[in-house]
Amino acid sequence: MTEQLKTRLSCMAFFFIAGGVYSAIMAYMPVIKEHTQATNAQIGTAFFFFGVFSLIALFVSKNILEKIESALVIFFCTLWMSMGICAIAFASSPVQLYMCFGAMGLGVGVFDAAINVQGILFEQRHKQQALNFFHALCSGGGLALSIIAALAASTALKPEVFFPCLAALFVGIGVLSKPGLLADDKKADEEKAGSEAEHKIPLIVIVCGLLTLLADASEGSIAEWGALYLVEEKDAPNALGALVYGVFSAMSFVGRLAADPIREKVGSFVPIGIGLLLGLFGMLTVLFAESAYLCLFGYGVMGIGLEPVVPTLFSLAGSVPGISPQQASSTVAFLAYGGLLFVPPCIGYLAQMSSLHSALFLVVVFLLVVFTASLFLRRLFVKSDGKA
């Protein structure tokens, strides 16, 4: 096995875990909500705690990644998240759920920054675009765990049994995959550090982060509220609701496998614009369809459409001169996770005041804003001397 293939497989494994952890928790949200007797507003508050602690983690992630190898950070975060999902399984009240989601936020925040550092390093060292492919494995993890969670939910398997088994799986994958991760290029980082001390973070990196915030929030609405939307608004069974994120992840997985070859041919900006239009069409289908199955179709269209947006924005930010992969990844991830501070709670409280159906129109607004901004992204990127 070549070093490049070994590294690719290791990155794939940890991106798979990133999607799998999130999907498993979200697929079980109706069960968790019932088990903790939480309201929609309290579920939104739990996501708020997740967002706050994710931001805290991302705020310090640059310093962590400068001092500790990203490969080691990824492994320890895998252990932390595995313990976190076990804790969620035994939460019996909204307060306990807040604490568990906060703890998960700490691990997920640093983990997200670290795995994207590995993805950017892979692209730079092997001179090939790969972040869409790696994010496809994140979608693949979401798909696989959504299906498994749906089967578990259909057999009434309790989270106290399901989540510890899942944690053991993630730890096993982590132990096997950690040796294949890339070592950080400390010398190059030190050379860039001098440049970063004299210059501010490039505007294009900040813009990529803000657009990632809105795109991530739109994708997150599917994971966080999709299952509840089908169960509560469309009277779908829990097993069908658990498939929402799986359908989205399946289409994202397929689309992201093709995204990097498409970027090689037409560049990075055309797929973003077309994808956002498809995502908008899918969200409108979800909101106006009466059938739960047609809603699933809409979520699938969103998966195809939104699949190139976030990984391409990470890749663009990482290729901007004058900033290291660690700082670019941490900056974009920090801004992106800012959406977790206000979007899920906003949707939760809007749903409490009116309905979940009405609250999800906020996602339409986000997609319109990102699409409009993306029309000017190429010009801004060229001015920064970046290479798409």
DANORVEN-V620511 format. One record per pair of residues at least 4 apart in sequence whose ideal C-beta (glycine too) atoms are under 7 Angstrom apart, sorted by the first residue. I is the first residue (numbers start at 1). J is the second residue. D is the distance in whole Angstrom. If there is no record, write none. Layout:
# DANORVEN-V620511
I&J&D ; I&J&D
This chain:
# DANORVEN-V620511
1&5&5 ; 1&6&5 ; 2&6&7 ; 3&7&6 ; 4&8&6 ; 4&126&6 ; 5&9&6 ; 6&10&6 ; 6&180&4 ; 7&11&6 ; 7&122&6 ; 7&180&6 ; 7&181&7 ; 7&182&6 ; 8&12&6 ; 9&13&6 ; 9&180&6 ; 10&14&7 ; 10&177&4 ; 10&180&3 ; 10&181&5 ; 11&15&6 ; 11&118&5 ; 11&119&6 ; 11&122&6 ; 11&134&5 ; 12&16&6 ; 12&134&7 ; 12&137&5 ; 13&17&7 ; 13&173&5 ; 13&177&4 ; 14&18&7 ; 14&74&6 ; 14&115&5 ; 14&177&6 ; 15&19&7 ; 15&115&6 ; 15&134&5 ; 15&135&7 ; 15&137&4 ; 15&138&5 ; 16&20&6 ; 16&137&5 ; 16&138&7 ; 16&140&6 ; 16&141&4 ; 17&21&6 ; 17&78&6 ; 17&141&6 ; 17&170&5 ; 17&173&6 ; 18&22&7 ; 18&111&7 ; 18&112&7 ; 18&115&6 ; 18&138&5 ; 18&141&7 ; 19&23&6 ; 19&138&4 ; 19&139&6 ; 19&140&7 ; 19&141&3 ; 19&142&4 ; 19&249&7 ; 20&24&6 ; 20&141&4 ; 20&142&7 ; 20&144&7 ; 20&145&4 ; 21&25&7 ; 21&81&5 ; 21&85&6 ; 21&170&7 ; 22&26&6 ; 22&142&7 ; 22&223&6 ; 23&27&6 ; 23&141&7 ; 23&142&4 ; 23&145&4 ; 23&146&5 ; 23&223&7 ; 23&245&5 ; 23&249&6 ; 24&28&7 ; 24&85&7 ; 24&145&4 ; 24&149&5 ; 24&166&6 ; 25&85&6 ; 25&88&6 ; 26&223&4 ; 26&224&6 ; 26&227&7 ; 26&245&5 ; 27&146&5 ; 27&149&4 ; 27&150&6 ; 27&227&6 ; 27&242&4 ; 27&245&6 ; 28&32&5 ; 28&149&6 ; 28&153&7 ; 28&159&6 ; 29&33&6 ; 29&227&5 ; 29&228&6 ; 30&34&7 ; 30&227&6 ; 30&228&6 ; 30&231&5 ; 30&238&5 ; 30&241&6 ; 31&35&6 ; 31&153&6 ; 31&159&6 ; 31&238&7 ; 32&36&6 ; 32&88&7 ; 32&159&7 ; 33&38&5 ; 33&43&6 ; 35&92&7 ; 36&91&6 ; 36&92&6 ; 36&93&6 ; 36&94&6 ; 36&97&5 ; 38&42&4 ; 38&43&5 ; 38&94&5 ; 38&97&6 ; 39&352&7 ; 40&44&6 ; 40&348&5 ; 40&351&5 ; 40&352&5 ; 40&356&7 ; 41&45&6 ; 41&348&5 ; 41&349&5 ; 41&352&4 ; 42&46&7 ; 42&94&4 ; 43&47&7 ; 43&348&6 ; 44&48&7 ; 44&344&5 ; 44&345&4 ; 44&347&6 ; 44&348&2 ; 44&349&6 ; 45&49&7 ; 45&98&6 ; 45&345&6 ; 46&50&7 ; 46&97&5 ; 46&98&6 ; 46&101&4 ; 47&51&6 ; 47&101&7 ; 47&224&6 ; 47&340&6 ; 47&344&3 ; 47&345&6 ; 48&52&6 ; 48&341&6 ; 48&344&7 ; 48&345&4 ; 49&53&6 ; 49&98&5 ; 49&101&5 ; 49&102&4 ; 49&105&7 ; 50&54&6 ; 50&101&4 ; 50&102&7 ; 50&104&6 ; 50&105&4 ; 50&340&6 ; 51&55&6 ; 51&105&7 ; 51&337&6 ; 51&340&3 ; 51&341&4 ; 52&56&7 ; 52&102&7 ; 52&105&7 ; 52&341&6 ; 53&57&6 ; 53&102&4 ; 53&105&3 ; 53&106&5 ; 54&58&6 ; 54&105&4 ; 54&108&6 ; 54&109&4 ; 54&337&4 ; 54&340&6 ; 55&59&6 ; 55&109&7 ; 55&334&7 ; 55&337&5 ; 55&338&6 ; 55&341&6 ; 56&60&7 ; 56&106&7 ; 57&61&6 ; 57&105&7 ; 57&106&5 ; 57&109&3 ; 57&110&5 ; 58&109&5 ; 58&113&6 ; 58&330&6 ; 58&333&5 ; 58&334&4 ; 58&337&5 ; 59&334&6 ; 60&64&6 ; 61&65&6 ; 61&109&7 ; 61&110&5 ; 61&113&4 ; 61&330&5 ; 62&66&6 ; 62&326&6 ; 62&327&6 ; 62&330&4 ; 63&67&6 ; 64&68&6 ; 64&73&6 ; 64&110&6 ; 65&70&6 ; 65&73&6 ; 65&113&7 ; 65&114&6 ; 65&117&6 ; 65&326&5 ; 65&330&7 ; 66&326&6 ; 68&72&6 ; 68&73&5 ; 69&73&7 ; 69&183&6 ; 69&184&6 ; 70&74&6 ; 70&114&5 ; 70&117&5 ; 70&118&6 ; 70&184&6 ; 71&75&7 ; 71&178&6 ; 71&181&4 ; 71&182&7 ; 72&76&6 ; 73&77&6 ; 73&110&6 ; 73&114&4 ; 74&78&7 ; 74&111&6 ; 74&114&5 ; 74&115&6 ; 74&181&7 ; 75&79&7 ; 75&174&6 ; 75&178&5 ; 76&80&6 ; 77&81&6 ; 77&107&5 ; 77&110&5 ; 77&111&4 ; 77&114&7 ; 78&82&6 ; 78&170&6 ; 78&171&7 ; 78&174&4 ; 79&83&7 ; 79&171&6 ; 80&84&6 ; 80&107&4 ; 81&85&7 ; 81&104&6 ; 81&107&4 ; 81&108&6 ; 81&111&7 ; 82&86&7 ; 82&167&4 ; 82&170&5 ; 82&171&5 ; 83&87&7 ; 84&88&7 ; 84&100&6 ; 84&103&5 ; 84&104&4 ; 84&107&6 ; 85&89&7 ; 85&163&5 ; 85&166&6 ; 85&167&6 ; 86&163&6 ; 86&164&5 ; 86&167&5 ; 87&91&7 ; 87&100&5 ; 87&103&7 ; 88&100&5 ; 88&163&6 ; 89&159&4 ; 89&160&5 ; 89&163&4 ; 89&164&7 ; 90&160&6 ; 91&96&4 ; 91&97&5 ; 91&100&5 ; 92&96&6 ; 93&97&7 ; 94&98&6 ; 95&99&7 ; 96&100&6 ; 97&101&6 ; 98&102&6 ; 99&103&7 ; 100&104&6 ; 101&105&6 ; 104&108&6 ; 105&109&6 ; 107&111&6 ; 108&112&6 ; 109&113&7 ; 109&337&6 ; 110&114&6 ; 111&115&6 ; 112&116&7 ; 112&333&5 ; 113&117&7 ; 113&329&5 ; 113&330&5 ; 113&333&5 ; 114&118&7 ; 115&119&7 ; 116&120&6 ; 116&314&5 ; 116&329&4 ; 116&333&7 ; 117&121&6 ; 117&325&5 ; 117&326&5 ; 117&329&5 ; 118&122&6 ; 118&181&6 ; 118&182&6 ; 119&123&7 ; 119&130&6 ; 119&131&5 ; 119&134&5 ; 120&124&6 ; 120&318&4 ; 120&325&4 ; 120&329&6 ; 121&125&6 ; 121&182&5 ; 121&325&6 ; 122&126&6 ; 122&130&5 ; 122&182&7 ; 123&128&7 ; 123&129&6 ; 123&130&5 ; 123&131&6 ; 123&315&7 ; 125&182&7 ; 129&260&5 ; 129&263&6 ; 129&264&6 ; 129&315&7 ; 130&134&6 ; 130&260&6 ; 131&135&6 ; 131&311&4 ; 131&314&6 ; 131&315&5 ; 132&136&6 ; 132&256&5 ; 132&259&4 ; 132&260&5 ; 132&263&7 ; 132&308&6 ; 132&311&5 ; 132&312&7 ; 133&256&7 ; 133&257&7 ; 133&260&5 ; 135&139&7 ; 135&256&5 ; 135&310&7 ; 135&311&4 ; 136&140&6 ; 136&253&5 ; 136&256&3 ; 136&257&5 ; 137&141&6 ; 138&142&7 ; 139&143&6 ; 139&249&4 ; 139&252&4 ; 139&253&4 ; 139&256&6 ; 140&144&6 ; 140&253&5 ; 141&145&6 ; 142&146&6 ; 142&245&6 ; 142&246&7 ; 142&249&3 ; 143&147&7 ; 143&246&5 ; 143&249&4 ; 143&250&5 ; 143&253&6 ; 144&148&6 ; 145&149&6 ; 146&150&6 ; 146&242&6 ; 146&243&6 ; 146&245&5 ; 146&246&3 ; 146&249&6 ; 147&151&7 ; 147&246&5 ; 148&152&6 ; 149&153&6 ; 149&242&5 ; 150&154&6 ; 150&239&5 ; 150&242&4 ; 150&243&5 ; 150&246&7 ; 151&155&7 ; 152&157&4 ; 152&162&5 ; 153&238&5 ; 153&239&5 ; 153&242&5 ; 154&239&4 ; 157&161&6 ; 157&162&5 ; 158&162&7 ; 159&163&5 ; 161&165&7 ; 162&166&6 ; 163&167&6 ; 164&168&7 ; 165&169&7 ; 166&170&7 ; 167&171&6 ; 168&172&6 ; 169&173&6 ; 170&174&6 ; 171&175&6 ; 172&176&7 ; 173&177&6 ; 174&178&6 ; 184&189&7 ; 185&189&6 ; 186&190&6 ; 187&191&7 ; 188&192&6 ; 189&193&6 ; 189&324&5 ; 189&326&7 ; 192&196&6 ; 192&323&7 ; 192&324&4 ; 193&197&6 ; 195&199&6 ; 195&322&5 ; 196&322&7 ; 196&323&6 ; 196&324&7 ; 196&327&6 ; 199&322&6 ; 201&205&5 ; 201&206&6 ; 201&323&7 ; 201&331&6 ; 202&320&5 ; 202&322&6 ; 202&323&6 ; 202&384&5 ; 203&207&6 ; 203&380&7 ; 204&208&6 ; 204&320&6 ; 204&380&5 ; 204&381&5 ; 204&384&4 ; 204&386&6 ; 205&209&7 ; 205&317&5 ; 205&320&6 ; 205&323&6 ; 205&328&6 ; 205&331&5 ; 205&332&7 ; 206&210&6 ; 207&211&6 ; 207&380&6 ; 208&212&6 ; 208&313&4 ; 208&316&6 ; 208&317&4 ; 208&332&5 ; 209&213&7 ; 209&331&6 ; 209&332&4 ; 209&335&3 ; 209&336&6 ; 210&335&6 ; 211&215&6 ; 211&313&6 ; 211&370&5 ; 211&373&6 ; 211&374&7 ; 212&216&6 ; 212&310&6 ; 212&313&5 ; 212&332&5 ; 212&335&7 ; 212&336&4 ; 213&217&6 ; 213&335&5 ; 213&336&5 ; 213&338&6 ; 213&339&4 ; 214&218&6 ; 214&339&7 ; 214&366&4 ; 214&369&6 ; 214&370&5 ; 215&219&7 ; 215&306&6 ; 215&309&5 ; 215&310&5 ; 215&370&6 ; 216&220&6 ; 216&310&6 ; 216&336&5 ; 216&339&6 ; 217&221&7 ; 217&339&4 ; 217&343&4 ; 217&366&6 ; 218&279&7 ; 218&306&7 ; 218&363&5 ; 218&366&5 ; 218&367&6 ; 219&306&6 ; 220&224&5 ; 220&343&7 ; 220&344&7 ; 221&225&5 ; 221&347&7 ; 221&360&6 ; 221&363&5 ; 222&226&4 ; 222&244&6 ; 222&245&6 ; 222&248&5 ; 222&299&6 ; 222&302&7 ; 223&245&5 ; 224&344&5 ; 225&229&5 ; 225&347&6 ; 225&356&6 ; 225&360&7 ; 226&230&7 ; 226&244&4 ; 226&245&6 ; 226&299&6 ; 227&231&6 ; 227&241&4 ; 227&242&6 ; 227&244&5 ; 228&232&5 ; 228&356&7 ; 229&233&5 ; 229&356&5 ; 229&360&7 ; 230&234&5 ; 230&236&4 ; 230&240&6 ; 230&241&4 ; 230&244&6 ; 230&292&5 ; 230&295&6 ; 231&236&6 ; 231&238&6 ; 231&241&4 ; 232&356&6 ; 233&356&6 ; 233&357&5 ; 234&292&4 ; 234&295&6 ; 236&240&4 ; 236&241&5 ; 236&292&4 ; 238&242&6 ; 240&292&6 ; 243&247&6 ; 243&296&7 ; 244&248&7 ; 244&296&7 ; 244&299&6 ; 245&249&6 ; 246&250&6 ; 247&251&7 ; 247&296&5 ; 247&299&5 ; 247&300&5 ; 248&252&6 ; 248&299&5 ; 248&300&7 ; 248&302&6 ; 248&303&4 ; 249&253&6 ; 249&303&7 ; 250&254&7 ; 250&303&7 ; 251&255&6 ; 251&300&4 ; 251&303&3 ; 251&304&5 ; 252&256&6 ; 252&303&4 ; 252&307&4 ; 253&257&7 ; 255&259&6 ; 255&303&7 ; 255&304&5 ; 255&307&4 ; 255&308&7 ; 256&307&5 ; 256&311&7 ; 258&262&6 ; 259&263&6 ; 259&271&6 ; 259&307&6 ; 259&308&4 ; 260&264&7 ; 261&265&7 ; 262&266&6 ; 262&271&6 ; 263&267&7 ; 263&268&5 ; 263&271&6 ; 263&312&7 ; 266&270&5 ; 266&271&7 ; 267&388&6 ; 268&272&7 ; 268&312&5 ; 268&316&6 ; 268&388&4 ; 269&273&7 ; 269&377&6 ; 269&378&5 ; 269&388&7 ; 270&274&6 ; 271&275&6 ; 271&308&4 ; 271&312&7 ; 272&276&6 ; 272&308&6 ; 272&309&6 ; 272&312&6 ; 272&374&5 ; 273&277&7 ; 273&371&7 ; 273&374&5 ; 273&375&7 ; 274&278&7 ; 275&279&6 ; 275&305&5 ; 275&306&6 ; 275&307&7 ; 275&308&5 ; 275&309&6 ; 276&280&6 ; 276&305&7 ; 276&309&7 ; 276&367&6 ; 276&370&6 ; 276&371&4 ; 276&374&6 ; 277&281&7 ; 277&305&7 ; 277&371&7 ; 278&282&6 ; 278&301&6 ; 278&304&6 ; 278&305&3 ; 279&283&6 ; 279&302&5 ; 279&305&4 ; 279&306&4 ; 279&367&6 ; 280&284&6 ; 280&364&7 ; 280&367&5 ; 280&368&7 ; 280&371&7 ; 281&285&6 ; 281&301&6 ; 282&286&7 ; 282&298&5 ; 282&299&7 ; 282&301&3 ; 282&302&4 ; 282&305&6 ; 283&287&6 ; 283&298&7 ; 283&302&6 ; 283&363&5 ; 283&364&6 ; 283&367&6 ; 284&288&6 ; 284&364&7 ; 285&289&5 ; 285&294&7 ; 285&297&7 ; 285&298&3 ; 285&301&6 ; 286&295&5 ; 286&298&4 ; 286&299&6 ; 287&357&7 ; 287&360&6 ; 287&361&7 ; 289&294&4 ; 289&295&5 ; 289&298&6 ; 291&295&7 ; 292&296&7 ; 293&297&7 ; 294&298&7 ; 295&299&7 ; 296&300&7 ; 297&301&7 ; 298&302&7 ; 299&303&7 ; 300&304&7 ; 301&305&6 ; 302&306&6 ; 303&307&6 ; 308&312&5 ; 309&313&6 ; 310&314&7 ; 311&315&6 ; 312&316&6 ; 313&317&6 ; 313&332&7 ; 314&318&6 ; 314&329&7 ; 314&332&6 ; 315&319&6 ; 316&381&6 ; 316&386&6 ; 316&388&6 ; 317&328&4 ; 317&332&5 ; 318&325&5 ; 318&328&5 ; 318&329&6 ; 319&386&5 ; 319&387&5 ; 320&328&7 ; 320&384&5 ; 320&386&5 ; 321&385&5 ; 321&386&7 ; 323&327&5 ; 323&328&5 ; 324&328&7 ; 325&329&6 ; 326&330&6 ; 327&331&6 ; 328&332&6 ; 329&333&6 ; 330&334&6 ; 331&335&7 ; 332&336&6 ; 333&337&6 ; 339&343&5 ; 340&344&6 ; 342&346&5 ; 343&347&6 ; 344&348&6 ; 345&349&6 ; 346&350&6 ; 346&362&7 ; 347&351&6 ; 347&359&5 ; 347&360&7 ; 347&362&6 ; 348&352&6 ; 349&353&6 ; 350&354&6 ; 350&358&7 ; 350&359&4 ; 351&355&6 ; 351&356&4 ; 351&359&4 ; 354&358&4 ; 354&359&7 ; 355&359&7 ; 356&360&6 ; 362&366&7 ; 363&367&6 ; 364&368&6 ; 365&369&6 ; 366&370&6 ; 367&371&6 ; 368&372&6 ; 369&373&6 ; 370&374&6 ; 373&377&7 ; 376&380&6 ; 377&381&6 ; 378&382&6 ; 379&383&7 ; 380&384&7 ; 381&386&5 ; 381&388&6
